[in-house]
């Protein structure tokens, strides 16, 4: 008997969805930073066993959209409800509610299995943990409850095993050696964006999109050329920094990560271009792979 199914992870920003998926997959597919809205796309991570295939889906954190890009991001979350065989709803210690009531109602009325994961319990004490557990179990009575620490690995294996039990009988959806549904250039873009999220403040990380225009794999090296899009000239100046020092730091750190990811030497060229108001432009959003309403 072979099992296979889609396991979709949803929750507010910064609850640790990407950390959990990377722990399950065993590879750093989703970028992780302390800033909200780090995940913009729906990213699939595929875990294969002899008799199962788990297709994990990491979605953007649930927010109230303020512009077209955020509308598109919430489109990815909506799609996660449509094809899920198992739904993981992640919350963290100290959290009281989901930021969108309609999404919350979908979770509590779900006909498929729901696992409610209370994350970051390593940041709490026993009293707080018991109080939060009681709160969330009363809010989502249809869910199985697991206290976890995705970062420290506490209870992660138990959740993983429970998911396997819940998967429906099915042949695999993807080839058994496939790790994700995203092309290589996507991960180049994400690694660069991760470094920008880490090193720049205020509006810069949210005004940025990365487009890898060239990706040539040779026997001993991969040559890449990526363009960082910003919305204004002032942002371009901040991103490049004095004599190019800030951009160079992004390039060096991204290249090191990419060499680990591809297990190969990498040559990375970075450029910065102004692409005015791309976050509110339907054509630009489509070009960058975001859902359209």
C-alpha positions in Angstrom: 0.0 0.0 0.0 1.4 3.4 -1.0 0.2 6.7 0.5 0.5 10.2 -1.0 -1.1 13.5 -0.3 -0.8 17.3 0.0 0.0 18.7 3.5 -0.5 22.4 3.6 0.9 24.6 6.3 -0.8 27.9 7.2 -0.7 30.5 9.9 0.1 34.1 10.8 3.5 35.6 9.7 6.6 34.5 11.8 5.1 31.4 13.4 7.8 29.1 12.0 6.1 27.5 9.0 9.2 27.6 6.9 11.4 26.2 9.7 9.0 23.3 10.1 8.9 22.5 6.4 12.7 22.6 6.1 12.9 20.3 9.1 10.5 17.8 7.4 12.2 18.0 4.0 15.8 18.0 5.3 16.8 20.8 3.0 16.5 24.6 3.3 13.9 25.2 0.6 12.0 28.1 2.3 14.0 31.1 3.3 13.8 32.1 7.0 14.3 35.6 8.5 12.8 37.4 11.5 10.9 39.8 9.2 7.2 39.3 8.4 6.2 38.4 4.8 9.5 36.5 4.2 7.6 33.8 2.2 5.8 35.3 -0.8 5.1 32.2 -2.9 3.6 28.8 -2.2 6.6 26.5 -2.1 6.3 22.7 -2.3 8.7 20.4 -0.5 8.5 16.7 -1.4 9.4 14.0 1.1 9.6 10.4 -0.1 9.6 7.2 1.8 9.4 3.6 0.5 5.6 3.6 0.9 4.7 7.3 1.0 5.1 10.7 -0.6 4.3 13.8 1.5 3.9 16.9 -0.6 4.4 19.8 1.9 3.2 23.3 1.0 4.6 26.4 2.8 2.4 29.5 2.2 2.8 33.2 3.0 1.8 34.3 6.5 -1.8 35.4 6.7 -2.2 39.2 6.5 -4.8 41.8 5.5 -3.6 42.8 2.0 -2.6 46.5 1.5 -1.5 46.3 -2.2 -1.6 44.0 -5.2 1.4 41.9 -4.3 -0.1 41.1 -0.9 -3.5 40.2 -2.6 -1.5 37.7 -4.7 0.2 36.3 -1.7 -3.1 35.6 0.0 -4.2 33.9 -3.2 -1.6 31.3 -2.5 -3.0 30.8 1.0 -6.6 30.3 -0.4 -5.3 27.7 -2.9 -3.7 25.8 0.0 -7.3 25.0 1.3 -8.4 23.7 -2.0 -6.1 20.7 -2.5 -5.1 19.8 1.0 -5.4 16.2 2.3 -4.0 17.3 5.7 -4.0 20.8 7.0 -1.4 22.1 9.5 -2.4 25.2 11.3 0.6 26.7 13.2 0.4 29.2 16.0 3.0 30.3 18.4 3.2 30.9 22.2 1.4 34.1 23.1 -0.7 34.3 20.0 -4.4 34.8 20.4 -6.1 34.7 17.0 -5.6 34.4 13.2 -5.5 37.7 11.3 -8.3 36.7 8.9 -11.6 35.5 10.3 -12.7 33.9 7.0 -9.6 31.7 7.0 -10.1 30.8 10.6 -13.7 29.7 9.9 -12.4 27.5 7.1 -10.0 25.8 9.5 -12.6 25.2 12.2 -15.2 23.8 9.7 -12.6 21.8 7.7 -13.7 18.2 6.7 -10.1 17.1 6.3 -7.8 16.3 9.2 -6.3 19.4 10.9 -3.2 19.4 13.0 -2.9 22.4 15.3 0.8 23.0 16.2 1.7 25.3 19.0 5.2 26.4 18.1 8.1 28.0 20.0 7.2 26.2 23.3 10.9 26.5 24.2 10.2 30.2 24.8 7.5 29.4 27.5 7.1 27.9 30.9 4.8 25.0 31.9 2.0 27.3 33.2 1.9 29.4 30.0 2.0 26.3 27.9 -1.0 24.7 29.6 -2.9 28.0 29.4 -2.2 28.3 25.6 -2.9 24.6 25.0 -6.4 25.0 26.6 -7.1 28.2 24.7 -6.3 26.8 21.3 -7.9 23.4 21.8 -11.2 25.3 22.7 -10.9 27.6 19.6 -10.2 24.7 17.2 -11.9 21.6 18.7 -11.8 19.7 15.3 -7.9 19.7 15.4 -5.4 17.3 16.9 -3.1 19.3 19.1 0.7 19.1 19.3 3.1 21.4 21.2 6.3 21.7 19.3 9.6 23.6 18.8 10.3 23.5 15.0 13.7 25.1 15.6 14.8 22.7 18.3 13.1 19.7 16.8 10.9 18.9 19.8 7.9 16.8 18.8 8.6 17.3 15.1 9.2 13.6 14.4 5.9 12.8 16.2 4.0 15.2 13.9 5.7 13.8 10.9 4.7 10.3 11.8 1.1 11.3 12.4 0.9 13.0 9.0 2.1 9.7 7.3 -0.7 7.9 9.2 -3.3 10.4 7.9 -2.2 10.4 4.2 -4.7 8.8 1.8 -3.8 5.7 -0.3 -2.5 7.0 -3.6 0.4 6.6 -6.1 3.0 9.3 -5.9 2.2 12.7 -7.5 5.9 13.5 -8.4 9.0 11.5 -9.4 10.5 9.9 -6.3 13.8 11.8 -6.7 12.1 15.2 -6.9 12.5 17.6 -4.0 10.4 20.5 -4.9 8.1 21.9 -7.7 10.2 25.1 -8.1 12.9 25.6 -10.8 16.6 26.3 -9.8 16.3 30.0 -10.7 13.6 30.4 -8.0 16.0 29.3 -5.3 18.7 31.7 -6.6 16.2 34.5 -6.3 15.1 33.5 -2.8 18.6 33.2 -1.5 19.4 36.7 -2.7 16.1 38.0 -1.3 16.9 36.4 2.1 20.2 38.3 2.4 18.3 41.6 1.6 15.7 40.8 4.2 18.6 40.2 6.7 20.6 43.3 6.0 18.2 46.1 5.1 15.6 47.9 7.1 12.2 49.5 6.7 10.8 49.5 3.2 13.7 48.1 1.2 13.1 44.3 1.7 9.5 44.7 0.7 10.1 46.8 -2.3 12.5 44.2 -3.8 12.0 41.4 -6.3 14.8 39.3 -7.7 14.9 38.0 -11.3 17.7 35.6 -12.4 18.1 36.3 -16.1 20.9 33.9 -16.7 21.7 30.4 -15.3 24.4 28.4 -17.1 25.6 25.2 -15.5 29.0 24.0 -16.6 31.0 21.0 -15.4 32.7 22.7 -12.5 30.7 25.9 -12.0 27.3 27.5 -12.3 27.3 31.1 -13.8 24.3 33.2 -12.7 23.2 36.8 -13.5 20.5 38.2 -11.3 18.7 41.6 -11.3 17.3 43.1 -8.1 14.3 45.2 -8.8 13.4 48.2 -6.6 10.6 50.7 -6.9 12.6 54.0 -6.5 16.0 55.5 -7.3 16.6 56.2 -3.6 16.1 52.5 -2.8 18.6 51.6 -5.5 21.3 53.8 -3.9 20.6 52.3 -0.4 20.8 48.8 -1.8 24.1 49.3 -3.6 25.7 51.2 -0.7 28.9 53.2 -0.6 31.1 52.2 -3.5 29.0 49.1 -3.9 29.8 47.7 -0.5 26.3 46.8 0.6 25.5 45.0 -2.6 28.8 43.1 -2.5 28.0 41.7 0.9 24.6 40.4 -0.4 26.4 38.8 -3.3 29.1 37.2 -1.3 26.7 35.7 1.3 24.2 34.5 -1.3 27.0 32.9 -3.4 28.2 30.9 -0.3 24.7 29.7 0.4 24.1 28.8 -3.3 27.3 26.8 -3.4 26.1 24.7 -0.5 22.6 24.4 -2.0 23.9 23.3 -5.5 27.1 21.6 -4.1 29.1 23.3 -6.8 31.2 26.5 -7.3 29.0 29.5 -8.2 29.8 32.7 -10.0 27.1 35.3 -9.3 26.7 38.7 -10.9 24.2 41.1 -9.3 22.6 44.2 -10.8 20.0 46.7 -9.5 17.3 48.2 -11.6 14.4 50.5 -10.8 11.0 49.0 -11.7 8.5 51.6 -10.6 5.5 50.4 -8.5 6.0 46.8 -9.5 4.1 45.6 -6.4 0.9 47.2 -7.7 1.3 46.3 -11.4 -0.7 43.3 -12.5 1.6 42.6 -15.5 4.8 42.8 -13.4 3.3 40.5 -10.7 2.4 38.0 -13.4 5.9 38.1 -14.7 7.3 37.3 -11.3 5.0 34.3 -10.8 2.3 35.7 -8.5 -1.3 34.6 -8.6 -3.8 36.9 -10.3 -7.2 37.5 -8.8 
